C-alpha cells in the first residue's frame, strides 16, 4: 500500500483531506502489546483476550485473593492495634486510619508486583545474555533473588530457549507472555523424558517457601501458553508455537531460597482453561445484561389503558 496516496479523496472544493494511513508496523513493533486486558495484533487488527485477565475473571482465584486480603487486613490491624485505638477517638484520624487499613492489600500487591517485575527483568536479561539493569543488580533487596535464580540455573543445568515471549491462539482468541522455555537434563530425568525436551517454565515470587506459593491457576496459565498457535520472535516475525512437554515447572523464587514445582499443563488442563475462558466471557459480557430494573405495579391510569 502507498501510505501517502490520497486516491478517492474528496474534491478540494469540499474542504476535506483524507488522513494518510499510518505506516505498517515493522520489526519489534509487530509484536502485540497488552492493554486493558487485551493484546492487539497491529498487523491484522485482531484483538486477543489476555490470559491473566481470563483467569482473574473466570476462575476461583478471586475467592482466594478475597480471603488473602481479609487475613492481611486483620493481621495489619492487630500489628497496629494501639495506633488504631488512638485514631478511633477522633473523627479525622479515624477516617484516615480506616482508609490506610483497607488499603493494606493494595499496598502489599503493589509491593509484590514491583518485586515480581524486577525479578522477571533480571531473569530476562540473564536468558538473553544482556547486561542486567544496574538499578536492580545494585538493589540490596534484589540480591537474594538473583543469587537463588543463578543457583537454580546451575544446580539444574538449565539452558533457555526463549524468554518473555508473546504467544497467542487465534482460534480461541487469547494471547499472553510466557516466562520462558527451558531444557534441563536433570528435570527431564525426573520426568523420565528425553534430556533435550523443551519445558514450559514460570516464576512466582509470592508467599513463603514453607507456605503454598504456587496455585492451580498456574497450570491453567501454562496450558494456555502451551496450546498457543503462534509465537512472536523479538524481530517481530512469527513462528508456530514450539512443542513443549505436558508438564512444566514453576520456579518458586524467594529471598530465602527456591523450590522447583512440577505443574501439569496437558490437554485436560487446557480443556479446563477453555471453560474458565467461557466463564470470563460471561462475567465480562452477558452477565451484565441479564438482570433488569425492579418492576413497579401499574398505576390506575395504566390499568384502564390496558
N, C-alpha and C positions, 0 to 999 in steps of 0.2 A: 504494500500500500504506500502511495506517496503521501507522506504526512502533511505536506504543505499544500496539496491540491484543494481547490475550492469548487470542484465540479458539482453542479447542481445548486450552487448558492443563489440566493435571491438577487434580483437585479439591483444595481446601486440605487435606483430610484426608491426602492423600498426601505432604504436606510439600514439594511441588515447585512451582517457578515457572519459567515459560519466560522465557528472556532476551529482552529487547526486541531486535528486529532492528536491526542497525547502519543508520544513515541512509544513504540512497543518495548516492553521491558527486556533487558539483556543481562547476561551474566547472573550474578547472585540476586539481582532484582527480580528474577523469575521465580524465586523461592517464595511460596506462600508464607505470610506472616500472620500471627494470631492477633485478633482484635475483637473485643467484646464477645468472647465465646465462639468465635468463628475463625476459620482460615479462608482467605480468598486467594484463588489462583488468578494472578494478574494477567496471565496469558489467555486463559479461556473465559475468565469472569465467573467461574463456578465458585460456590461457597460450600465449605465443609464444616460440620459441627466439630468443635474442639473436644477431644476425648475426655479431658479433665472436666469440662463443663457437663458432658453427658453423665459422667459418674457422680458429680455433685448434685445434679438434678434428679437422676433416676435411680440411685442406689440408696441403701440404708446408711450411707456414710454420714448423712445429715443427722441421724439419730445419735450416732457415735460422737459426733462433734458437739451436739447439744449437751450430752452427758458430760463430755470433757469440759465444756465451758462452765456448766453448773458447778462441777467439782472445783475448777480453778477459782471461781468467784468465792466459793466457801473457804477455800484454802487461804486466799489473799485476805479475806475478811478476818479470819482467826489470827493470821500473822500480824494484822494491824488493828486488833481489837481496841486497845486503849485510844488510838488516834480516832477511830470511828466513833467511839462513845463520846469523846470530847466534841467532835464535829457535829454530832447529833443534837447538841444543846442549842445550836444557833441555826436559824433558817438558812443563811447564806452559806455557811460552811457545810451544813447538811446536804444541800443541793450539790455543792462542789464535790464532796466526797462520794455522794451517790453516783454521780457521773464517772468519777475516777474508778470506782469499784466495778461498775457494769462494763466498763471498757477494758477490764483486765484481759479477757480473752482476745480482744483485738490487738492489744499491745503484745501479747505472747505470740500470736500468729504472725504479726509483723516481724518480730524478732526472729522467729523460726524461718520465715520466708527470706529474710536477709541472709541468714546463715546458709540456708539451702541454695540460694542463688550464688553466693560466694563459693561454696563447695563445688557446685556444678561448673563454675568458671575455672576453678583450679584444675578440675578433672579434665575439662575440655582442652585446656592449654597443654596438659601433660599428654593427652592422647594424640594431639596434633603435632606435638614436638615444638610448640611455640613457647616463648618466654611467659612465665606465669605473671599475672598482674602484680606489680610491685606492692601496691597498697594492700593486697590480700596476703601476699607472702610475708610482709613485714608486720601484719596484724597479729599480736600475741594470741588472740582467741582462735585464729585460724591454724596456727602451727600444729596443734594435735590432730586436727582433721587431715592436714596434708601428710603428716607422719604416718598416720594409720592407713591412709589410702595407699601410700607407697609401700607400706608393709603388705597390704593385700595384694598389690601387683606382683611383688617379689615372691611372697610366700606361695601364691597360687600359680605362678609362672604365666601371668596374663599377658596376652597381646590383644590389641584393639583393632577392630575392623572399621568402626565408624563411631562418631560422637555427635550428640545434639543434632541428629538428622531428622528432617521433616519427612513424614511418610503419610500416605493417605489411601483411603479406599473410596474410589469414585463411585462404585456401585452402591455401597452402603452409606455414602455421604458423610464421612468423618475424616479428620486428619489430626495429627499430633506430632510432638517432637520426642523421639525416643532418647534415652540417656546414652546408651552405647550398645554396640555389638562386640562380642569378645570371643576369644578362644582361650582355653586353658586345658592342658593335658591332665592336670590333677582333678579339675572339676569333671572333665569327661570320664576319667577313670571311676569317679564316684557314681556317675550316672550310667556307667557301663556302655559308653558310646564311643565312636572313633575320636581320636585325640584332636583332630582338626575340625571337629563340628563347631559351627557358629552358634553362639548362645545369645539370647536377649538378656541385657543387663540393665539394672536400675539402681539408683542410690536413694536411700531415705536417711534423713538426719534427725528425725523426731524421736521422742521417747527416751528411754534409758536402755542400756544393754541388758539389764536384768528384768526389764519390763517390755511387754509387747510393743514393738515399734513398726512392725510390718503387718498390714491388714489385708483382707481378702480382695479389696479393691485393686491392689497391686496386680493381682492375677488378671482381673478384667482389663486393666490398662495395658498390660503387656500382651495379652491375647489380641487386643485391637491392633496394636502395632505389628504384631507378628503376622496378622492376616491382612495387612495393608497390601494394596496392589502396586503402588508406585512409591519411589523414594527420590527425593531431590538431592542431587550432589551439590557440593559447595560452589561449583561453577554455574549452577542454575540448570544444568541438564538433568534429565530424569532417567532412571533405570527401574526395571522391575524390582520389587522388594526382595532382598536376598532371603533365601530359605534359612530358617533357624529351628533349633530343636524345640520340642513341645514342652520342655521345662526350662525356665530361665532362672536367673539368680538376682536377688536383691542384696546389695551391699548396705547393711545397716551400719552406718558410719557415725561414730560418736567420739567425743574428745578422749574418753577413757578406753577406747579400743574399737573393734569392729566385729560384726558377725556376718556370715555369708548364708543367706536363707534361700533354699530352693523354692521356686514358685511355679506351679503348673499353669501353663498358658496354652493348652491344647484346643482342639476344635470344640470340645464340650464346654470349656470355659468361654470360648468365643460366642457360642450359641447363647450363653447366659448374658454376655455383654450386649448382644443384639436385643435381648428382652429389656435390659436396662435402658438401652437406647430408645426403645419404644416408650418406656415409662417416662423418660426425659422429654420426649416429644409431647406426651400427654400433659406433663406438668407445665411445659413452656407454651403450649398451644391450646388444645381443645379444652383442657380443664378450666381455662379462664372464661369460657363462653357458655358453660352448661348450667350454671346457677343464675336464675333471673332474680329480678326485684320481687319483693313481697307483694302479693295481690291485695287489693283493697275491695271491700264489699261495694257493690254498685249502689249508687245514690238512687233516690226515689225517681228522679228525672230519667236516669239511665234505664231503670226498670220499666217505666212507661214506654220509653222509646223502643225497648226490646219487644 
